[in-house]
Amino acid sequence: MDNASSIETIGIDDGPFSLNSERDRNGPKDFAPLVAVYLRGSHLIGVETGRITVDGLDGTAEALRLLNRLPARPVLLSGVTFGGFNLIDPRIVQKHYKVPVIVVIKSRPNNTAVKRALVSHFPDWATRWKIIRSLGPLRGIRTVRSEPPIFYEFFGCSSVEARRLLSVCSMVSRIPESLRVAGIVARGLFSDLAENNR
């Protein structure tokens, strides 16, 4: 597992989107792109793209749909919120996909502020908050000594295995390579989406 060139992972991240705050919640929906990239070491092997409803509840289902098109490999999620406050439930992904799932966050979140925002804007805030709260205390790891730590939670593997995977896969920056590439692909392929939705 320590050979970075042979490690295979799948990273999932969202891309740019626009949201008209004045839009009627019962009117037309906004969408955000969701991208899954499959890497072997630093080599891009596969890409799957889809879309999720901004602030919707279809993130987990769409993530599973993308993953079903790719080999079963450890999955790295760029947080649990995608397309605003749409969520991907890592426990469901792990249960269905039967591989380690690691949630990676660039900075420690302020859960008090997150909960306040959910309560203020979503009638179904409790459903969303349950997923976020279930992450428990996030662990920190400094994958690049000269950069700040990233934070993570893991499912379907041990803490030691998760830390080893994150360290080995952080080849270019503190962000594991499959997540870094997923973000680049999402921004590159869908950079016009936010403008076109306005």
SEMI-630915 format. One record per residue (C-alpha): residue number from 1; x negated, z, y. Coordinates in pm, 1 decimal, always signed. Example, Ala and Ser with C-alpha at 12.3 -4.5 7.8 and 13.67 -1.06 7.14 Angstrom:
nr 1 X -1230.0 Z +780.0 Y -450.0 .
nr 2 X -1367.0 Z +714.0 Y -106.0 .
# end
This chain:
nr 1 X +0.0 Z +0.0 Y +0.0 .
nr 2 X -298.1 Z +40.9 Y +230.9 .
nr 3 X -381.3 Z -331.8 Y +234.1 .
nr 4 X -221.6 Z -444.8 Y +559.6 .
nr 5 X -237.5 Z -813.2 Y +468.3 .
nr 6 X -16.6 Z -764.6 Y +162.6 .
nr 7 X +244.8 Z -526.7 Y +305.1 .
nr 8 X +587.8 Z -688.3 Y +326.0 .
nr 9 X +847.5 Z -549.6 Y +566.0 .
nr 10 X +1160.9 Z -660.2 Y +744.9 .
nr 11 X +1210.4 Z -569.6 Y +1110.0 .
nr 12 X +1546.2 Z -575.4 Y +1286.7 .
nr 13 X +1589.9 Z -585.9 Y +1664.3 .
nr 14 X +1844.8 Z -715.3 Y +1911.3 .
nr 15 X +1798.2 Z -967.2 Y +2190.1 .
nr 16 X +1914.3 Z -1001.5 Y +2550.2 .
nr 17 X +2281.3 Z -992.2 Y +2639.1 .
nr 18 X +2500.8 Z -959.5 Y +2943.6 .
nr 19 X +2789.0 Z -722.4 Y +2997.1 .
nr 20 X +3042.9 Z -754.2 Y +3272.5 .
nr 21 X +3132.5 Z -393.6 Y +3344.7 .
nr 22 X +3457.2 Z -506.1 Y +3503.9 .
nr 23 X +3568.2 Z -693.6 Y +3193.5 .
nr 24 X +3888.7 Z -576.0 Y +3030.9 .
nr 25 X +3804.8 Z -408.7 Y +2700.4 .
nr 26 X +4099.7 Z -596.9 Y +2549.4 .
nr 27 X +3974.2 Z -930.9 Y +2683.7 .
nr 28 X +3697.1 Z -1162.2 Y +2561.9 .
nr 29 X +3408.8 Z -988.5 Y +2388.4 .
nr 30 X +3041.6 Z -1004.3 Y +2478.9 .
nr 31 X +2791.7 Z -1064.1 Y +2200.2 .
nr 32 X +2426.5 Z -975.7 Y +2148.8 .
nr 33 X +2188.4 Z -1150.5 Y +1909.5 .
nr 34 X +2056.0 Z -960.7 Y +1609.4 .
nr 35 X +1733.1 Z -1079.4 Y +1447.9 .
nr 36 X +1572.9 Z -987.1 Y +1115.0 .
nr 37 X +1216.8 Z -1103.6 Y +1050.9 .
nr 38 X +1036.6 Z -1088.3 Y +717.5 .
nr 39 X +659.5 Z -1044.0 Y +738.0 .
nr 40 X +379.9 Z -1029.2 Y +483.1 .
nr 41 X +104.5 Z -857.2 Y +673.7 .
nr 42 X +98.7 Z -1043.3 Y +1004.0 .
nr 43 X +237.7 Z -1365.4 Y +855.5 .
nr 44 X +595.2 Z -1458.9 Y +939.2 .
nr 45 X +772.1 Z -1553.1 Y +616.0 .
nr 46 X +1136.6 Z -1567.1 Y +718.7 .
nr 47 X +1380.4 Z -1521.9 Y +1007.4 .
nr 48 X +1754.6 Z -1459.9 Y +997.3 .
nr 49 X +1971.9 Z -1442.5 Y +1307.7 .
nr 50 X +2324.4 Z -1328.6 Y +1376.0 .
nr 51 X +2528.2 Z -1167.2 Y +1647.0 .
nr 52 X +2702.0 Z -838.4 Y +1708.3 .
nr 53 X +2969.9 Z -733.1 Y +1951.8 .
nr 54 X +2830.3 Z -557.7 Y +2257.4 .
nr 55 X +2933.6 Z -190.7 Y +2230.4 .
nr 56 X +3119.2 Z -278.4 Y +1908.9 .
nr 57 X +3104.7 Z -129.1 Y +1561.9 .
nr 58 X +2994.7 Z -430.8 Y +1357.9 .
nr 59 X +2618.9 Z -368.4 Y +1368.5 .
nr 60 X +2583.0 Z -227.7 Y +1017.5 .
nr 61 X +2786.8 Z -506.5 Y +858.4 .
nr 62 X +2587.7 Z -775.1 Y +1039.1 .
nr 63 X +2255.8 Z -613.7 Y +945.6 .
nr 64 X +2359.3 Z -614.0 Y +579.8 .
nr 65 X +2462.3 Z -978.9 Y +605.6 .
nr 66 X +2118.3 Z -1073.5 Y +740.0 .
nr 67 X +1937.7 Z -861.5 Y +482.6 .
nr 68 X +2130.7 Z -1019.0 Y +196.4 .
nr 69 X +1953.8 Z -1347.3 Y +280.4 .
nr 70 X +1606.8 Z -1191.0 Y +251.5 .
nr 71 X +1407.5 Z -1030.4 Y -31.6 .
nr 72 X +1445.3 Z -656.5 Y -81.5 .
nr 73 X +1163.5 Z -509.1 Y +126.2 .
nr 74 X +1126.2 Z -193.9 Y +339.1 .
nr 75 X +1340.2 Z -223.2 Y +651.8 .
nr 76 X +1231.9 Z -109.7 Y +997.9 .
nr 77 X +1506.5 Z -66.7 Y +1257.1 .
nr 78 X +1434.3 Z -65.8 Y +1629.7 .
nr 79 X +1638.4 Z +249.7 Y +1683.8 .
nr 80 X +2001.0 Z +275.1 Y +1574.7 .
nr 81 X +2169.6 Z +138.0 Y +1888.1 .
nr 82 X +2184.8 Z -238.3 Y +1929.7 .
nr 83 X +2377.3 Z -451.7 Y +2176.9 .
nr 84 X +2452.7 Z -155.6 Y +2399.7 .
nr 85 X +2607.8 Z +119.6 Y +2187.1 .
nr 86 X +2672.8 Z -80.8 Y +1872.2 .
nr 87 X +2508.2 Z +105.0 Y +1586.4 .
nr 88 X +2337.9 Z +26.7 Y +1258.4 .
nr 89 X +2374.2 Z +314.4 Y +1012.7 .
nr 90 X +2038.9 Z +347.8 Y +831.9 .
nr 91 X +2192.8 Z +545.9 Y +547.0 .
nr 92 X +2435.6 Z +266.8 Y +464.5 .
nr 93 X +2158.7 Z +6.7 Y +485.1 .
nr 94 X +1941.8 Z +212.7 Y +250.2 .
nr 95 X +2226.4 Z +271.2 Y +5.5 .
nr 96 X +2318.4 Z -98.0 Y -14.1 .
nr 97 X +1968.7 Z -244.5 Y +1.6 .
nr 98 X +1792.2 Z +14.8 Y -220.3 .
nr 99 X +1467.4 Z +10.7 Y -21.3 .
nr 100 X +1306.4 Z +247.5 Y +230.9 .
nr 101 X +1463.8 Z +226.0 Y +575.2 .
nr 102 X +1271.6 Z +362.0 Y +872.8 .
nr 103 X +1419.0 Z +400.8 Y +1220.3 .
nr 104 X +1150.6 Z +355.5 Y +1485.9 .
nr 105 X +1194.8 Z +461.1 Y +1849.0 .
nr 106 X +937.9 Z +400.9 Y +2123.0 .
nr 107 X +1007.9 Z +726.2 Y +2307.9 .
nr 108 X +1189.5 Z +1045.6 Y +2222.7 .
nr 109 X +1557.2 Z +998.8 Y +2315.0 .
nr 110 X +1755.1 Z +1235.5 Y +2534.4 .
nr 111 X +2043.9 Z +1305.8 Y +2298.4 .
nr 112 X +2227.2 Z +1515.0 Y +2556.1 .
nr 113 X +2243.1 Z +1217.4 Y +2791.7 .
nr 114 X +2334.2 Z +983.9 Y +2504.7 .
nr 115 X +2625.0 Z +1202.8 Y +2398.7 .
nr 116 X +2743.9 Z +1234.1 Y +2758.0 .
nr 117 X +2746.6 Z +854.3 Y +2793.3 .
nr 118 X +2935.5 Z +812.1 Y +2466.7 .
nr 119 X +3199.7 Z +1069.4 Y +2558.7 .
nr 120 X +3244.7 Z +909.6 Y +2901.1 .
nr 121 X +3283.7 Z +550.7 Y +2783.6 .
nr 122 X +3411.1 Z +540.0 Y +2426.0 .
nr 123 X +3736.9 Z +676.3 Y +2282.2 .
nr 124 X +3566.1 Z +657.9 Y +1941.0 .
nr 125 X +3256.1 Z +839.0 Y +2065.0 .
nr 126 X +3264.9 Z +1085.5 Y +1773.0 .
nr 127 X +3214.7 Z +804.1 Y +1520.4 .
nr 128 X +2911.1 Z +676.1 Y +1708.2 .
nr 129 X +2770.3 Z +1020.9 Y +1777.7 .
nr 130 X +2789.3 Z +1111.2 Y +1407.8 .
nr 131 X +2541.3 Z +834.6 Y +1322.4 .
nr 132 X +2302.5 Z +927.9 Y +1603.2 .
nr 133 X +2320.4 Z +1300.7 Y +1529.5 .
nr 134 X +2262.7 Z +1241.1 Y +1157.9 .
nr 135 X +1909.0 Z +1124.5 Y +1231.2 .
nr 136 X +1805.6 Z +1484.7 Y +1268.5 .
nr 137 X +1477.0 Z +1582.8 Y +1431.4 .
nr 138 X +1261.9 Z +1276.5 Y +1486.5 .
nr 139 X +899.7 Z +1290.0 Y +1377.2 .
nr 140 X +616.0 Z +1157.4 Y +1588.2 .
nr 141 X +315.9 Z +953.6 Y +1482.4 .
nr 142 X +32.0 Z +806.2 Y +1684.0 .
nr 143 X -25.4 Z +470.0 Y +1515.0 .
nr 144 X -281.2 Z +365.8 Y +1778.4 .
nr 145 X -502.4 Z +645.8 Y +1905.1 .
nr 146 X -520.7 Z +517.8 Y +2260.9 .
nr 147 X -142.1 Z +474.3 Y +2294.3 .
nr 148 X +152.5 Z +715.9 Y +2305.2 .
nr 149 X +319.4 Z +812.8 Y +1977.7 .
nr 150 X +626.7 Z +646.7 Y +1834.0 .
nr 151 X +908.6 Z +846.0 Y +1677.5 .
nr 152 X +1072.7 Z +782.4 Y +1344.9 .
nr 153 X +1319.4 Z +893.9 Y +1081.0 .
nr 154 X +1308.9 Z +774.1 Y +722.1 .
nr 155 X +1554.7 Z +715.0 Y +439.9 .
nr 156 X +1477.4 Z +632.0 Y +78.1 .
nr 157 X +1111.9 Z +736.7 Y +93.9 .
nr 158 X +897.5 Z +1041.0 Y +167.5 .
nr 159 X +753.3 Z +1136.1 Y +504.5 .
nr 160 X +404.4 Z +1057.2 Y +373.6 .
nr 161 X +513.9 Z +709.2 Y +261.8 .
nr 162 X +686.9 Z +644.1 Y +593.7 .
nr 163 X +383.1 Z +750.1 Y +796.4 .
nr 164 X +151.0 Z +537.9 Y +583.4 .
nr 165 X +374.6 Z +232.3 Y +619.3 .
nr 166 X +403.6 Z +273.5 Y +996.5 .
nr 167 X +28.6 Z +320.0 Y +1036.6 .
nr 168 X -67.1 Z +22.3 Y +820.9 .
nr 169 X +191.3 Z -207.4 Y +980.4 .
nr 170 X +92.7 Z -130.3 Y +1340.6 .
nr 171 X -171.4 Z -401.9 Y +1362.3 .
nr 172 X -152.8 Z -524.0 Y +1721.7 .
nr 173 X +14.8 Z -236.4 Y +1905.9 .
nr 174 X +170.0 Z +100.9 Y +1833.7 .
nr 175 X +488.4 Z -81.2 Y +1726.3 .
nr 176 X +495.7 Z -193.4 Y +1360.3 .
nr 177 X +436.6 Z -567.2 Y +1343.2 .
nr 178 X +772.5 Z -671.0 Y +1196.9 .
nr 179 X +953.5 Z -490.8 Y +1479.7 .
nr 180 X +720.9 Z -631.4 Y +1743.3 .
nr 181 X +774.5 Z -985.0 Y +1613.6 .
nr 182 X +1151.3 Z -934.3 Y +1578.0 .
nr 183 X +1166.6 Z -839.6 Y +1945.2 .
nr 184 X +960.9 Z -1140.7 Y +2050.1 .
nr 185 X +1173.5 Z -1377.8 Y +1841.4 .
nr 186 X +1497.4 Z -1227.8 Y +1972.1 .
nr 187 X +1387.3 Z -1259.8 Y +2334.5 .
nr 188 X +1242.2 Z -1606.5 Y +2284.9 .
nr 189 X +1533.4 Z -1761.1 Y +2097.8 .
nr 190 X +1805.5 Z -1601.8 Y +2304.5 .
nr 191 X +1655.7 Z -1567.9 Y +2653.2 .
nr 192 X +1928.2 Z -1791.7 Y +2798.3 .
nr 193 X +2211.7 Z -1604.5 Y +2630.7 .
nr 194 X +2249.9 Z -1336.2 Y +2895.9 .
nr 195 X +2258.6 Z -1598.1 Y +3171.1 .
nr 196 X +2506.3 Z -1820.0 Y +2987.5 .
nr 197 X +2743.6 Z -1530.4 Y +2924.3 .
nr 198 X +2773.6 Z -1445.0 Y +3291.0 .
# end
